[in-house]
């Protein structure tokens, strides 16, 4: 296993062949809650995004990995709001519905934690997760993220306010 390769999955950079995955994720209205989108994205916009995405987290302050399972893209794991001074960043993950419940998210989070520590010297990662998203909370907790806060009425979705948990992980460096 390498830094980005686990037992079942590997993390890799976006490539033009990932446009169908991006279309499936970005235009899934059920996922707009977590992505904070409210309009569909065109294939041309996503092609431009992939073509112009910088690969330097220190410059862009974010990075999107594709989660591959046996060379099949099955999800995305994002690092965002990277702070190179405090060495912290947010994490978001989505696994396509047909691949959920197989430990893919857990393994991808572990790979990201190792990359964050070894390649970027990250001190902490955090995630905001809806209190209703029990599978995601469990995946992060299984990767040593701890609930450290609760945000009441943090997001509005489908006409109602949603509570969010704040989960945090610290590197052992």
Residue, then its C-alpha position, 0 to 999 in steps of 0.5 A: x500500500x502507498x500513501x494514496x492506495x489502500x486495500x480496496x480503494x485508492x485516491x487520485x486526482x480528477x481526470x477528464x474521464x471523471x466528468x460522468x462521476x462529477x455530473x452524477x454527484x453535482x447534479x444529484x439534487x439530493x446531494x445539493x444539501x451537502x454541496x451547498x448547490x442549488x443549480x445543476x452544472x453543465x458538462x462544459x462547466x465541469x470540463x472547464x473545472x477539471x481542465x483548470x483545477x490546480x493540483x497545489x493545495x497550498x495555492x488553491x486551498x482545496x483539493x478534490x480526490x476521486x475515490x477509485x474501487x478497482x479502477x472504477x470511480x465510486x465517489x469523491x473526497x474533498x479537502x477545503x478551507x485549507x489553512x496553511x498557517x494553522x494546518x487545518x482543513x475541512x473534509x467532505x465525502x460522497x460515495x455513490x449510492x450503489x457503493x455505500x455500506x462497503x467500508x469505502x468511505x472509511x478507507x478513503x478517510x483513512x487514506x486522506x488522514x495519512x496524506x494530510x499528515x505526511x504530505x501536508x503536515x496537517x494538524x487537524x481535519x474537521x467535518x460538518x455532518x447533519x445529525x440525520x446522516x448517521x452512516x457518515x457520522x459513524x464512518x468519521x467516528x470510526x476514523x477517530x473523528x470526535x464530535x466536538x460541537x453541535x450547530x442548531x438550525x445550521x442549514x436550511x433544506x427543503x423548507x426546514x432547518x437542519x442541525x449539524x454535528x462538528x467532528x474533529x480529528x487531530x494528527x498524532x504528530 
